[in-house]
């Protein structure tokens, strides 16, 4: 387990293995929730940050793959937000499109409290996150953009040195290309991806270099 302070308002929790990165915003909102395989370790991480799972008010999912959504059941009081194009995966318990089968799991049907759309703004106190629909890895993949601080949460659309897979159920290679082209237009200083290390230096150059490596 590793905890990294990104800003005064953002902490990264990494549980290791196949778990997604988990971002804690303002000590009350999560971006992604991991697999749920290491609940005690995650609870310990939150305790280190002086909160409990019951104090999490909302979870924003970058997409509906199990390594990002499986841990939602640990947060009994949290409202669930996800792009409308991936919402049905949660609502129907789709173990294929969620890739739950790849982890030997069945997806439990989950209520979606807020269906997100492109260009929506999610406000967390003084933080405004713009929803950017970036299909390709999944139909409802999103990035979240803090324009003021030029921070981009990218989910599994793009990482520090790779892009999200497009050979999974619900993936689309052409849509991924269009999504990556869209990301190149943003002014970004920090990239907070769904897996792996964050990028805090030359983020725009990193986006362009990674896209070139995986150009279609």
C-alpha positions, 0 to 999 in steps of 0.5 A: 500500500502506498499513499501519495499526496498530490495536492492538499485536496487530492491523495492517491491510494495504491493497493498494488497488483491489479488494483486500480489507482484510487483517488481521494478528493477532499476526504469525501469523494473517490475516483474509482474504488479498486477491486475490493480484494484488499478491503482491510488495507484500503480501510487502513489507508483511509484511517491514515488519512483520518477518515472511514469508509462510511464518510465517503459520500460519492464514488465517481467511476472512470469506467465500468471495469471490475478493477475500478468498480469492484470495491464499491461495496465497501462504501455503504453511504456513497452515491455512485456516478458513472457515464450513462453509456457504462451505467447499464453495466452496473445496473444489470450486473454485466459480468462480460462488459465489466470484465468481472469474469477475468477476476473470477467474479460475478458483478452484483447489480449496483444502483447508479445515482448519477448518470454523467454526460460529456461536458457535465461539471462535478463540483466538490466544494471549490473543485470543478471537474469537467466530464470528458467522454473518452470512449474506446477502452469502454463505451462510457469511459471518461476523463475528469478535467480540473481546468483551473489546476490543469489536472486530468484524471484519465482512468484507463484512457491513457497512462504514463507510457501506454493507452487503454486496451481496445480488445475487450468487450465494449472496446472500440479502436476507432473511438479510442483514436478519436478520444486520444486526439481530443486529449491532445487539445487540453492544457494539462500539467498533471496526469492522474491515470487509472493505473501506474505512476502519475505524471507531474512534469511535461504532461502534455508532451507525455500525452503526445509521445504516448499517443505517437507510440500507439498511433493507429 
